[in-house]
Amino acid sequence: MRWLPLLLSLALPFGSLAAKKSSSADRFSQFHAEAQASSPLKLADPSYKKLTSAPRDYSVAVLLTALDSRWGCALCTEFQPEWDVLGKSWAKGDKKGESRLIFGTLDFAQGRETFISLGLQSAPVLLLFQPTTGPHAVPGAEPVRYDFTGPQTAEKVHDWISRHLPDRPHPAVSRPINYIMWIVSIVLALFVAGVGYRIWPYVLPVIQNRNVWAGLSLIGILLFTSGQMFNQIRKVPYVAGDGHGGISYFAPGFQSQYGLETQIVAFMYGVLAFATISLAVKVPRIRDPKIQQLTIIVWGAVMILMYSFLLSIFRVKNAGYPFKLPPFM
């Protein structure tokens, strides 16, 4: 009988350790069963303390948030649906609890004491508690805090959690089917298809018209050759002063230009293109020789004037430009 107290004293640490392991396993089984019904778990101060208390052989991801409109937390409201999607997806893909992870949400209205004890002055805050015992235990009892920087999605948080839970299952994010979006998309597609079917006989001749494509191509060429893209990239001024109280419409040098200068050059190129097309396409179809001759003279004069003005602009841009054409000498 003298050995009985000694044996009892030696057996107490092992019994205490077994009780702790059993308590941790029981807590995980309880919260995992609740998570299968509704995940993330809705926590309060007592359930938060019970879930995160040590020792524990499981991980806990807790979102501390403030959803009440009184607190004006826009990020809390925006992130909550993504957090719910992640919690439900993880619970659905890990029904056996092999990942040993529980998701929970603690709102400020139900967890004021926890917020105060953690010294939190803002929300949301996402904490990941790692196991303190078992095969996945990590040194240190402090939870890992998630950095809410940039756009927040369930996939982004899933990647962050997965990095901290190596050698465990990581169920993928599964978003619910948006039936309303599918219905609206199908109805809209049918409407567009019906309208397209009705107007197709009128649209097809326009699409097949060479003059339409020629006009669109000509407009695109004029926009790009006149310097519109340069203006958009450099944000050039529309006009500038000439230093004598007047207005300068053309910027000196070939490395700069003004907005109005681009429009003038585009107009000149357009007139020259229209004159060339008219001489090549329209004039040969004129049956009256006198009108045909007059038209040639008119368009020829227009081309000479435009080219003369264009060369004078080149001389403004570069004083050493050698070519000239009357009347703009």
Buried (B, 14 or more C-beta within 10 A) or exposed (E): EEEEEEEEEEEEEEEEEEEBBEEBBEBBEEBBEBBEEEBBBEBBBEBBBEBBBEBBBBBBBBBBBBBEEEBEBEBBBEBBEBBBBBBBBBBEBBEEBEBBBBBBBBBBEBBEEBBEEEEBEEBBBBBBBBBBBBEBEEEEEEBBEBEBEEEBBBBBBBEBBBEBBEEBBBBEBBEEEEEEEEEEEEEEEEEEEEEEEEEEEEEEEEEEEEEEEEEEEBEEEBBEEBBBEBBEEEEBBEBBEEEEEEEBBBBEEEEBBBBBBBBBBBEBBBBBEBBEBBBEEEBEEBEEEEEBEEBBEEBEEBBBBBBBBBBBBBBBBEEEEEEEBEEBE
